[in-house]
Amino acid sequence: LYSARKEALIRPLLDRFTEETGIEVKLVTGKADALLQRLKSEGINSPADLLVTVDAGNLHRAKAAGLTQPVISETLASAVPEPYRAPAGHWVGLSLRARPILYVKDRVDPASLSTYEALSDEAFKGRICIRSSSNVYNQSLVASMIAANGEAATEAWAEGLVKNLARPPRGGDRDQIRAAAAGECDIAVANTYYLAGMLKSGDADQLAAAESMAVFWPNQPGQGDGRGAHVNVSGAALTQSARNKEAAIQLMEYLVRPESQAWYAEVNGEYPVREGVAVSPVLENWGTFEADALNLERLGELNGDAVRLMDRAGWR
């Protein structure tokens, strides 16, 4: 198993799988891009049977490079909603990652917030923190907006967003949250699991920064087109080189069981991809939300368009 998830975030589940089935899982962890390059270099001789990585954009890249093969599984099809798996079966989501608007509680009235599109309004000039355009999470957000609004409208939005940035993009999502808490900006766009991780970190500075923030779910019914908040997945794909195909599919099916979903989501601070599984208390405090129903394969298909658009808009 090649995994872009850190060992601590997946190993306990793999150990439980081995205990139940007797199937040993050899785990190799690394950065998403490095694992994709490794699979390309190894080709059909790769020892990897399964790839676990983050973001539908990365899963699509693996598929487009011919590194994956389709999986036909009634278990996966019934457990994972259609938007969170590739139509041809080349990958399946394991956990759901939401990317809403985070705001500083004592400086922003949530009634002033509505949609992603509204972040380009003059009212938010100099008030927004977001990481760079090289980040696949932002590329996927822009891809979702292209799917919803078309390329021209999305480019105009990106130009407006860039004008509203409080500072040049730098750092990761936690850095955007810290900057907002420190007064550099009022609003951050970030994945919620980073906020959850800061709240559970045990670090006083991270905790204080996270506690100063609140979550706003954009594009809900009654807000703009009401298509729902942007979401993404961490997911799994069967490699083209898989020599232990049946065992790998068995592991994929194990990872979408309700008990696996509950543990995985709790430890990662993410949402279960399977419906009907309870979320952690931290996530429950942020309330329920409608998610964009776009099939996430489109995020990968539109990735190139999104990257070029962001570059034209001056998003660095």
N, C-alpha and C positions, 0 to 999 in steps of 0.2 A: 504494500500500500504506500503510494506516494501522497503525502499530505501537506498542504499548505497551512493546516491548522497545527498549532503548537502541540507537542506531545501530551502535555498536561490536560489539554482540552479534548483529547480523543482516546488516549491510551486506556483509561478505566473502562470505557465501553468496549474496546477491543478485547481487553482481558475478560470481561464478562462473556463476550461472544465465544472466546476460546474455551472458557470453562463450560459453557453450555453445549458446544458443538464438537470440541476437540480439535478444531481447525486453528492452527497457529497463524498469527498475522505478523509478518515482518514489516515494521514501520520505518519509513524514511521520511523525515520532515525537511522542509525548506521553503524558501520564498516562492510565491506562485509563478513568477516569470522564470525563475531558475529551474523549477520542476518541469515546466513546459519545454524549456530548452533541452533539459536532460532527456526527456522522452523523445524529442526530435533527434537528438544525437544518437541515442541507443536504437531507435527504429524498432524493427520487428524483434530484435534481440533483447529488448528491455525486459527486466525481470518483473516490472510492475504489472499487476493485474487490475489495479483500481487506482484512480486518481481522485483525491478529495481536495477541492480548491474553493476559493472564495470568489464571488461575483459571477453572474451569468456571462459577463463579457469574457472572463478567462475560460469558462467552460466552452463557450462558443469558439474561442480561439483554438482550443484543443481539438474540437470537432472539425473545424475548418482546415486544420493542419493534417487531418487524417489520422489522428492519434487515438480516436475512440471508435467504438462500435455500438450499434443499437442493442438495447436490452428489451426483451418482451417479458413482462412480468405483471400478472394480474394483481399481485400484492402491491407493487409499486403504483400501478395505475389507480387502484382503489384508495390507497392511503394518501397519495400526494395530489393535490388539486391541479388541474390542467395548466394553469398559468405558470406553475413552478416546476415543470419538467419539459424537456425538449419534445416537440411533436413526434419526431422519428425515434425517440427513445435513447438518444445519445448521452443524456445526462438527466439526473433527477435531483431536485432540491432536498437538502437535509435540514436546514434551518432557515428562518426568514429574518432578514435584516432590514429594518426600517430606517429611512433617511429623512426625518422631518425637520422642522424649524425649531431651534432651541433659542430661548430668549431670556434675558436677565429680568428676574421677577420685579425688581424695584425700579426698572427704567423703561419697561415696555408694557403697554396695555395690550393684552392679548386680543382685545376687540379691534386693534389696528392691524391685525394679521389676518390673512385669508388664504392666499395661494402662493405657489412657487412663482407664478407669473408676476404677482404683485411686488416681488422683491426688487424689480427693476424700476419701481415708481420713485419719483423725486423725494418722497417722504422718507426714504431709507438711505439717502445719500450720506456716505461716510459712516455707516452704521453696521455694515455686514462683514463678517469674517467667514472665509471658506478656503479650503486647501486648493492646491494648484490643479491645472487642467491635465497634468500628467497622471493624476490619480484616477484609477479605473472606476471608483465609486462615483466621482463627478461625471466622468464620461458616460456612465450608464444613466445617471440622472438626466443629462442632456439628451441622450438617445431616447429616453422615455418621453421627453417633451417634444422631440421631433416627431415621434409616433403620434402624439396627441394633437400637435399644433402645426406641423409642417416645418420645413427647414427655414424659410424666410422669417417667419414669426419668431422662431426659436433663436435665430441669430440676432434679431433686434432685441430680444430679451437678454441675451448674453451680453451684448454691448451695454445695455442699461445696468445690468448687474455689476459689470466691471467698474462702471462709473460710481457705483454705490459702495465699493469696497472701502473699508476703513484702513486697510494696509495691503501691500502686495501679498499674494498668497504664499504662505510658508508653513512648514510643519504638518503634522497629522491632525486628525479630528480632535484629539485631546488638547492640542495646542490652540485650536479655535475656541474650545470651551474655556480654557485658561485665559485666553486673551479677552473674551467677553467678560468673564468674572473680574478681570483686572481693570476693566473700563476702557479697553482699546476699541471695543465695538459693543453693540447692544444685542446683536443677533448672530448666531452661528448656525450653519447647516452642517449636520454631523449625524453619523449613525448612532442610534440609541445605545448600542451595546458598549460604546466607549463611555457614555455617561453612566451607565450601570456599573461598569468596571471601576470608575472613579469613586462612585458611591460605596462600593464594597472593598476599596483598596486598602483601607486601614491607614492611609497616609493623610495627615491632617490637612495639608494644603490642597490635595486633590479633592478631598471630601468637601472642604469649604467652597471650592470653586464649583463643584457639581451641585451643591445645595443652593447656590445662588441662581441656578438655572431652572427653567421649566420647559416642558415639551408642548409644542403646538402642532397639531395634525392638520396639514394644509390640504386643500382641494377636496374637502369633505362635501357631502350633499349640501347644497345651498351656497357653496363657495366656488365661484367660477363654473367650470364644467362639471364639478363634482366627481371627477374620475377616481379620486382616492389618492392617498399618500404614496409616494414612490417607495417601493420595496425591492429587495434583491435577495439572493440566496447564497448560502454555501451549499455545495452540491458534490455529487459523486458521478464518475463516469467510468465505464468499463473500457480498459485500454485495448487498442487494436492488437497488442502483443500478448494479451492475457492467455496464460497457459492453464490457469486454475479458474476457468470461467464460472463453473457452477458454484464454487466456494465464494467467489467474489460477488456474484449475484445474491447469494445467501446472506452475505454481510450487508449488502445494500438494503435488503429487505429487513434485516435485523435493526438497522439504524433508523428505520421509519416506524418501528413499533412504538406504541404510545409511551411505554416506560422509558425507552431509549430517547424518544423525543423530549420527554419531560426533563430527563437528566441533562441532555445535551443543551437544551435551551437555558436551563437554570445556570449551568456552569459557564456558558458562553455569553450570558446576558442577551440572548437573542429570542426570537419568537418561534414556537414550534411551527413547522411547515404543515403538519397534519392538523386538521380541524378537530376540535373537541378536547384538546390537551391543555391543561391549565398552565398559565404563565406564572413566572416568579412574582413574589410580592412587590419587588421594585418596579417591574413592568406593569403590574396591575394598578399601581398608583398613578400611572400616566394615562389611564383610561383606555377605552376601546376606540378603534378607528377603522374606517373603510380603506382598504388597500387598492391601488390601481390594479385592474384586472388584466392588464396587458400580459400576453405570454412573454416571459422573460427572454426567450430566444431572440426576440426582436432587439433587445438591448445589444446583443452581440452583433447581429446583422447590421445595425445602424452605428456601430462603434466608430468606424472609419469616418462616416459623415459627421459624427459628433466631434471627433478630434479636430478635423479640419475646420469645422464651424467655430470651435472655441479658439483656435489659433487666429482665425480671421477677426474674431471679436476682441482680440487683445488679452484674452484670459491666459495668464502666464502660470 
